[in-house]
Amino acid sequence: MASYEVVICILTFCCLLAASLGALLLYSRLPERYQHEETVAIIRLIGNVFIVMTSLVLGLMINSARNAFDGVDHNAHVIATDMILLDRTLRRYGPEADDMRARLLAYARHARDSTRPTSDPLIMGDPVSEQLLTATGDDLKTLKPADTEQANLAQDAHKIYQAIYELRWELVEQAQGTLPLPLLVMLVAWLMLVFASLGYRAPNNRVVVCSLVLAAALIAGTVYLILDMDGPFSGLIQVSDAPLDRVIAELTR
């Protein structure tokens, strides 16, 4: 089944192509009074206005998607660092925490596998990973420090675990994307108007047709990349799972 981004990309391409080629073919069939220079000038002027507007909106969408992507990437590195720190703290606590370290390792492996393209794109967002992380927290509550040093280590472990738990849910929420569909629909409508103005009174030859097809494909591809970057755990542009690989490497040392 095609992804949401691919469907939007194909629909955008078809809409832009239909608008440009439709205007190109329609012009020769219009009555002469619609072919005056003044009419063409007004249509081109309206098209130029929307060229500016679509350029601004596309820039804002790219910036929004990039900021969302960078935020998720930053949180992925932070949670990986916290997991390593939690493992180091539990290791210092003593053999009583070995079961917790094993659960943390299982959670890291499952989280890493959940970010693969063939798996659930919601990083660490499935019930199995939640159970593994919750079980680690429950085990932390059962620790009974024998001295002051272990008490301090247990307290530090609780703080780090709480930070990991909060970041996990932040990543799950951030995986949903931030670009609203109505804005995307409006952008495609503006682009259709722009492409219709380009096709209106354009010469009907192969060079013009190929240029319009190529331009529609490139714009549709741009929309796809923006949506793909807005969904950081699926598609061509994904947050790297290298931090989780480093976590697993450190936890298995």
C-alpha positions as CSV (number, residue, x, y, z in Angstrom):
1,M,0.0,0.0,0.0
2,A,1.4,3.4,-1.0
3,S,2.3,5.7,1.9
4,Y,0.5,9.0,2.7
5,E,3.5,11.0,1.2
6,V,3.5,9.1,-2.0
7,V,-0.3,9.5,-2.5
8,I,0.0,13.2,-1.9
9,C,2.9,13.4,-4.3
10,I,1.1,11.6,-7.1
11,L,-2.1,13.7,-6.6
12,T,-0.1,16.9,-6.6
13,F,1.6,15.9,-9.9
14,C,-1.7,15.0,-11.5
15,C,-3.3,18.2,-10.4
16,L,-0.5,20.4,-11.7
17,L,-0.3,18.6,-14.9
18,A,-4.0,18.8,-15.5
19,A,-4.1,22.5,-14.7
20,S,-1.2,23.4,-17.1
21,L,-2.0,21.1,-20.0
22,G,-5.7,21.8,-19.6
23,A,-5.1,25.6,-19.9
24,L,-2.7,24.9,-22.8
25,L,-5.3,22.9,-24.8
26,L,-8.3,25.1,-23.7
27,Y,-6.8,28.3,-25.0
28,S,-7.1,27.5,-28.7
29,R,-10.8,26.5,-28.2
30,L,-11.8,29.7,-26.4
31,P,-13.8,32.5,-28.2
32,E,-11.6,35.3,-29.5
33,R,-12.7,37.8,-26.9
34,Y,-10.9,35.7,-24.2
35,Q,-7.7,35.7,-26.2
36,H,-7.0,39.5,-26.0
37,E,-3.6,40.7,-24.7
38,E,-5.3,42.4,-21.7
39,T,-6.9,39.1,-20.6
40,V,-3.6,37.2,-20.9
41,A,-1.8,40.0,-19.0
42,I,-4.2,39.9,-16.1
43,I,-4.0,36.1,-15.9
44,R,-0.2,36.2,-15.9
45,L,-0.3,38.9,-13.2
46,I,-2.5,36.8,-11.0
47,G,-0.2,33.9,-11.5
48,N,2.8,36.0,-10.5
49,V,1.0,37.0,-7.3
50,F,0.5,33.4,-6.3
51,I,4.1,32.5,-7.3
52,V,5.2,34.8,-4.5
53,M,2.7,33.4,-2.1
54,T,3.5,29.7,-2.8
55,S,7.2,30.5,-2.5
56,L,6.7,31.9,1.0
57,V,4.5,29.0,2.1
58,L,6.9,26.4,0.7
59,G,9.8,28.1,2.5
60,L,7.8,28.0,5.8
61,M,6.8,24.4,5.3
62,I,10.5,23.4,4.6
63,N,11.6,25.3,7.7
64,S,8.8,23.7,9.9
65,A,9.6,20.2,8.7
66,R,13.4,20.7,9.2
67,N,12.9,22.1,12.7
68,A,10.6,19.1,13.6
69,F,13.2,16.7,12.1
70,D,16.1,18.3,14.0
71,G,14.1,18.2,17.2
72,V,13.4,14.5,16.9
73,D,17.0,13.8,16.0
74,H,18.2,15.7,19.1
75,N,15.8,13.9,21.4
76,A,16.9,10.5,19.9
77,H,20.5,11.3,20.8
78,V,19.5,12.5,24.3
79,I,17.5,9.4,25.1
80,A,20.4,7.2,23.9
81,T,22.8,9.1,26.2
82,D,20.4,8.8,29.1
83,M,20.1,5.0,28.6
84,I,23.8,4.6,28.6
85,L,24.0,6.7,31.8
86,L,21.3,4.6,33.4
87,D,23.1,1.4,32.6
88,R,26.4,2.8,34.0
89,T,24.6,3.9,37.2
90,L,23.0,0.4,37.6
91,R,26.3,-1.2,37.0
92,R,27.9,0.8,39.8
93,Y,25.0,-0.1,42.1
94,G,25.9,-3.8,42.0
95,P,24.7,-7.2,40.9
96,E,21.3,-6.6,42.4
97,A,20.6,-4.4,39.3
98,D,21.6,-6.9,36.7
99,D,18.0,-7.8,35.9
100,M,17.2,-4.1,35.3
101,R,20.1,-3.8,33.0
102,A,19.0,-6.8,31.0
103,R,15.5,-5.3,30.7
104,L,17.0,-2.0,29.6
105,L,19.1,-3.8,26.9
106,A,16.0,-5.7,25.7
107,Y,14.2,-2.3,25.5
108,A,17.0,-0.8,23.5
109,R,17.1,-3.7,21.0
110,H,13.3,-3.6,20.6
111,A,13.4,0.2,20.1
112,R,16.1,-0.1,17.5
113,D,14.2,-2.7,15.6
114,S,11.0,-0.6,15.7
115,T,12.7,2.2,13.8
116,R,13.6,0.0,10.8
117,P,11.7,0.8,7.6
118,T,9.9,-2.5,7.6
119,S,8.6,-2.0,11.2
120,D,6.5,0.3,13.2
121,P,7.7,3.9,12.3
122,L,6.7,5.2,15.8
123,I,10.0,5.0,17.6
124,M,9.6,2.9,20.8
125,G,5.9,3.6,20.5
126,D,4.5,0.0,20.6
127,P,3.1,-1.8,23.6
128,V,6.0,-4.3,23.9
129,S,8.6,-1.5,24.3
130,E,6.3,0.3,26.7
131,Q,6.1,-2.9,28.8
132,L,9.9,-3.3,28.8
133,L,10.5,0.2,29.9
134,T,7.8,0.1,32.5
135,A,9.1,-3.1,33.9
136,T,12.5,-1.5,34.3
137,G,11.0,1.4,36.3
138,D,9.0,-1.1,38.5
139,D,12.2,-3.0,39.2
140,L,13.9,0.3,40.2
141,K,11.3,0.8,42.9
142,T,12.2,-2.5,44.4
143,L,15.8,-1.6,45.1
144,K,16.8,-1.7,48.7
145,P,20.1,0.3,49.1
146,A,22.4,-1.2,51.7
147,D,24.4,2.0,52.3
148,T,24.5,5.7,51.4
149,E,26.4,5.2,48.2
150,Q,23.8,2.8,46.9
151,A,21.0,5.1,48.0
152,N,22.5,7.9,46.0
153,L,22.9,5.7,43.0
154,A,19.3,4.5,43.2
155,Q,18.2,8.1,43.4
156,D,20.2,9.0,40.3
157,A,18.8,6.0,38.5
158,H,15.3,7.1,39.2
159,K,15.9,10.6,37.8
160,I,17.5,9.2,34.7
161,Y,14.7,6.7,34.2
162,Q,12.1,9.5,34.5
163,A,13.9,11.5,31.8
164,I,14.0,8.5,29.5
165,Y,10.3,7.8,30.1
166,E,9.4,11.4,29.3
167,L,11.5,11.5,26.2
168,R,10.0,8.3,24.9
169,W,6.6,9.9,24.8
170,E,7.9,13.1,23.3
171,L,9.4,11.0,20.4
172,V,6.1,9.1,20.0
173,E,4.2,12.4,19.7
174,Q,6.8,14.0,17.4
175,A,6.5,11.0,15.0
176,Q,3.1,12.2,13.9
177,G,4.2,15.2,11.9
178,T,3.3,18.8,12.1
179,L,2.1,20.0,8.7
180,P,-1.7,20.4,8.6
181,L,-3.6,18.9,5.6
182,P,-5.7,22.1,4.9
183,L,-2.5,24.1,4.4
184,L,-1.2,21.4,2.0
185,V,-4.5,21.5,0.0
186,M,-4.4,25.3,-0.2
187,L,-0.8,25.1,-1.4
188,V,-1.7,22.7,-4.2
189,A,-4.6,24.9,-5.2
190,W,-2.3,27.9,-5.5
191,L,0.2,25.8,-7.5
192,M,-2.6,24.7,-9.9
193,L,-3.5,28.4,-10.5
194,V,0.2,29.2,-11.2
195,F,0.6,26.2,-13.6
196,A,-2.7,27.1,-15.3
197,S,-1.4,30.7,-15.9
198,L,1.8,29.2,-17.4
199,G,-0.1,26.9,-19.7
200,Y,-2.5,29.6,-20.8
201,R,-1.5,30.9,-24.3
202,A,1.8,28.9,-24.2
203,P,2.9,27.4,-27.6
204,N,1.5,23.9,-28.1
205,N,4.7,22.0,-28.8
206,R,6.7,19.2,-27.4
207,V,9.2,21.4,-25.7
208,V,6.6,23.3,-23.7
209,V,4.7,20.1,-22.8
210,C,7.8,18.4,-21.6
211,S,8.8,21.5,-19.6
212,L,5.4,21.6,-17.9
213,V,5.6,17.8,-17.2
214,L,9.1,18.2,-15.7
215,A,8.1,21.2,-13.6
216,A,5.1,19.4,-12.2
217,A,7.2,16.4,-11.4
218,L,9.8,18.5,-9.6
219,I,7.2,20.4,-7.6
220,A,5.5,17.2,-6.6
221,G,8.8,15.7,-5.6
222,T,9.5,18.8,-3.4
223,V,6.1,18.3,-1.7
224,Y,7.0,14.7,-1.1
225,L,10.4,15.4,0.5
226,I,8.8,18.0,2.8
227,L,6.2,15.5,4.0
228,D,8.8,12.8,4.2
229,M,11.0,15.0,6.4
230,D,8.0,15.9,8.5
231,G,7.6,12.1,9.3
232,P,11.0,11.5,10.7
233,F,10.8,7.7,11.2
234,S,9.6,6.6,7.7
235,G,10.4,7.3,4.1
236,L,13.6,8.4,2.4
237,I,14.6,10.9,5.0
238,Q,14.7,9.3,8.5
239,V,16.3,9.9,11.8
240,S,19.3,7.7,12.1
241,D,19.1,4.7,14.4
242,A,22.9,5.0,15.1
243,P,22.3,6.3,18.6
244,L,20.4,3.2,19.5
245,D,23.2,1.0,17.9
246,R,25.7,2.8,20.2
247,V,23.4,2.2,23.2
248,I,23.3,-1.6,22.5
249,A,27.1,-1.7,21.9
250,E,27.7,0.1,25.2
251,L,25.2,-2.0,27.2
252,T,26.7,-5.3,25.9
253,R,30.3,-4.4,26.8
